[in-house]
Amino acid sequence: MVGPKFPIDWNRVLDVLFALLSVARELIEILKLWLGA
């Protein structure tokens, strides 16, 4: 983990969060289709 010397890059954090959200949505859609089949 980075120490307090390095400020958090919130833009990068938000990018990662949005990427994870979109991936999670895709997985949920795939699971819905798979379970519904």
N, CA, C and O atoms as a MOPAC input file, in Angstrom:
PM7 MOZYME 1SCF
protein

 N      0.85000 1    -1.19700 1     0.00000 1
 C      0.00000 1     0.00000 1     0.00000 1
 C      0.88900 1     1.25100 1     0.00000 1
 O      1.96800 1     1.26700 1     0.59100 1
 N      0.40800 1     2.28800 1    -0.67400 1
 C      1.17500 1     3.53300 1    -0.71400 1
 C      0.97300 1     4.31200 1     0.57400 1
 O     -0.10900 1     4.29900 1     1.16200 1
 N      2.01600 1     4.98100 1     0.99700 1
 C      1.94400 1     5.76100 1     2.22900 1
 C      1.24600 1     7.09000 1     2.00100 1
 O      0.84500 1     7.40500 1     0.88100 1
 N      1.10300 1     7.86400 1     3.06300 1
 C      0.43100 1     9.16800 1     2.97400 1
 C      1.21400 1    10.18800 1     2.15400 1
 O      0.68900 1    11.25800 1     1.84500 1
 N      2.46900 1     9.87500 1     1.79300 1
 C      3.23600 1    10.79800 1     0.95900 1
 C      2.59100 1    10.94000 1    -0.42300 1
 O      2.69300 1    11.98900 1    -1.06000 1
 N      1.92800 1     9.87200 1    -0.87800 1
 C      1.33800 1     9.89200 1    -2.21400 1
 C     -0.14900 1    10.23500 1    -2.11700 1
 O     -0.92900 1     9.45300 1    -1.57500 1
 N     -0.54300 1    11.39500 1    -2.63500 1
 C     -1.97300 1    11.75100 1    -2.60700 1
 C     -2.77200 1    10.80900 1    -3.50300 1
 O     -2.26800 1    10.30800 1    -4.50900 1
 N     -4.01200 1    10.58300 1    -3.12400 1
 C     -4.87000 1     9.69500 1    -3.90900 1
 C     -5.28800 1    10.40700 1    -5.19100 1
 O     -5.74900 1    11.54800 1    -5.16300 1
 N     -5.11700 1     9.71400 1    -6.31400 1
 C     -5.55600 1    10.26300 1    -7.59500 1
 C     -7.02600 1     9.88200 1    -7.77500 1
 O     -7.34500 1     8.79600 1    -8.25900 1
 N     -7.90900 1    10.79200 1    -7.37600 1
 C     -9.34600 1    10.47300 1    -7.38200 1
 C     -9.86800 1    10.20800 1    -8.78100 1
 O    -10.80100 1     9.42300 1    -8.95200 1
 N     -9.27900 1    10.85400 1    -9.79600 1
 C     -9.72000 1    10.58100 1   -11.16800 1
 C     -9.46100 1     9.12600 1   -11.52400 1
 O    -10.30200 1     8.47000 1   -12.14000 1
 N     -8.29400 1     8.62300 1   -11.13400 1
 C     -7.96000 1     7.22900 1   -11.41400 1
 C     -8.86400 1     6.30200 1   -10.61700 1
 O     -9.33000 1     5.28400 1   -11.12800 1
 N     -9.11200 1     6.66500 1    -9.34800 1
 C     -9.98600 1     5.85100 1    -8.50100 1
 C    -11.37300 1     5.75400 1    -9.12200 1
 O    -11.95700 1     4.67200 1    -9.18200 1
 N    -11.90300 1     6.89100 1    -9.58800 1
 C    -13.23300 1     6.88900 1   -10.20300 1
 C    -13.23600 1     6.07500 1   -11.48700 1
 O    -14.19400 1     5.35200 1   -11.75900 1
 N    -12.17200 1     6.18400 1   -12.28000 1
 C    -12.08700 1     5.39600 1   -13.51200 1
 C    -12.14500 1     3.90900 1   -13.19800 1
 O    -12.86000 1     3.15300 1   -13.85600 1
 N    -11.38400 1     3.49500 1   -12.18300 1
 C    -11.36500 1     2.08100 1   -11.80700 1
 C    -12.74300 1     1.64500 1   -11.31100 1
 O    -13.22100 1     0.56700 1   -11.66600 1
 N    -13.37700 1     2.47900 1   -10.49200 1
 C    -14.70300 1     2.13600 1    -9.96500 1
 C    -15.71700 1     1.99300 1   -11.09300 1
 O    -16.50700 1     1.04900 1   -11.09700 1
 N    -15.70600 1     2.91500 1   -12.04700 1
 C    -16.64900 1     2.83400 1   -13.15500 1
 C    -16.37300 1     1.60400 1   -14.01500 1
 O    -17.30600 1     0.96300 1   -14.49900 1
 N    -15.09800 1     1.27100 1   -14.20600 1
 C    -14.75600 1     0.07900 1   -14.97600 1
 C    -15.28500 1    -1.16700 1   -14.27300 1
 O    -15.86300 1    -2.04600 1   -14.91200 1
 N    -15.08600 1    -1.24200 1   -12.95100 1
 C    -15.57600 1    -2.39600 1   -12.19100 1
 C    -17.09800 1    -2.47000 1   -12.25200 1
 O    -17.66200 1    -3.55800 1   -12.36600 1
 N    -17.76300 1    -1.32300 1   -12.17700 1
 C    -19.22600 1    -1.30900 1   -12.24600 1
 C    -19.71500 1    -1.83000 1   -13.59000 1
 O    -20.65500 1    -2.62300 1   -13.64200 1
 N    -19.08900 1    -1.39500 1   -14.66800 1
 C    -19.52400 1    -1.84500 1   -15.99000 1
 C    -19.27500 1    -3.34100 1   -16.15400 1
 O    -20.10000 1    -4.04800 1   -16.73200 1
 N    -18.14300 1    -3.82300 1   -15.65000 1
 C    -17.84700 1    -5.25700 1   -15.72000 1
 C    -18.87300 1    -6.04300 1   -14.90900 1
 O    -19.36600 1    -7.08000 1   -15.35200 1
 N    -19.19200 1    -5.53600 1   -13.71100 1
 C    -20.17300 1    -6.21300 1   -12.86200 1
 C    -21.53000 1    -6.26200 1   -13.55800 1
 O    -22.22300 1    -7.27800 1   -13.49000 1
 N    -21.91400 1    -5.18000 1   -14.22400 1
 C    -23.19600 1    -5.16000 1   -14.94200 1
 C    -23.20200 1    -6.20300 1   -16.04600 1
 O    -24.18900 1    -6.91800 1   -16.22300 1
 N    -22.10300 1    -6.29600 1   -16.79100 1
 C    -22.01000 1    -7.29400 1   -17.85900 1
 C    -22.15300 1    -8.70000 1   -17.28800 1
 O    -22.87800 1    -9.52800 1   -17.83800 1
 N    -21.45200 1    -8.97100 1   -16.17100 1
 C    -21.51800 1   -10.29600 1   -15.55000 1
 C    -22.93500 1   -10.60100 1   -15.07900 1
 O    -23.40900 1   -11.72700 1   -15.23100 1
 N    -23.61600 1    -9.61000 1   -14.51000 1
 C    -24.98900 1    -9.81400 1   -14.04000 1
 C    -25.90600 1   -10.13200 1   -15.21500 1
 O    -26.75700 1   -11.01500 1   -15.11200 1
 N    -25.74400 1    -9.42900 1   -16.32100 1
 C    -26.56600 1    -9.70100 1   -17.50200 1
 C    -26.32100 1   -11.11400 1   -18.01000 1
 O    -27.26400 1   -11.82600 1   -18.35200 1
 N    -25.04500 1   -11.52500 1   -18.06000 1
 C    -24.70100 1   -12.87600 1   -18.51600 1
 C    -25.30700 1   -13.91300 1   -17.58100 1
 O    -25.84900 1   -14.92000 1   -18.03600 1
 N    -25.21800 1   -13.67100 1   -16.26800 1
 C    -25.79200 1   -14.60200 1   -15.29500 1
 C    -27.29900 1   -14.68700 1   -15.45900 1
 O    -27.86400 1   -15.77800 1   -15.38200 1
 N    -27.96100 1   -13.56000 1   -15.68200 1
 C    -29.41500 1   -13.56000 1   -15.89000 1
 C    -29.76800 1   -14.42300 1   -17.09200 1
 O    -30.67600 1   -15.25200 1   -17.02400 1
 N    -29.04300 1   -14.22600 1   -18.20100 1
 C    -29.31200 1   -15.01200 1   -19.40400 1
 C    -29.03900 1   -16.48800 1   -19.15100 1
 O    -29.80900 1   -17.34800 1   -19.58100 1
 N    -27.94300 1   -16.78500 1   -18.45400 1
 C    -27.54600 1   -18.17100 1   -18.20300 1
 C    -28.56400 1   -18.86000 1   -17.30100 1
 O    -28.96200 1   -19.99700 1   -17.55400 1
 N    -28.98600 1   -18.15400 1   -16.23600 1
 C    -29.95200 1   -18.74200 1   -15.30100 1
 C    -31.33900 1   -18.82000 1   -15.92800 1
 O    -32.11500 1   -19.72300 1   -15.61500 1
 N    -31.64900 1   -17.88000 1   -16.80700 1
 C    -32.97000 1   -17.87200 1   -17.42900 1
 C    -33.10700 1   -18.91100 1   -18.52900 1
 O    -34.22200 1   -19.26700 1   -18.90900 1
 N    -31.97000 1   -19.40800 1   -19.05000 1
 C    -32.00500 1   -20.37600 1   -20.14400 1
 C    -32.54000 1   -21.71600 1   -19.65900 1
 O    -32.64400 1   -22.65900 1   -20.44300 1

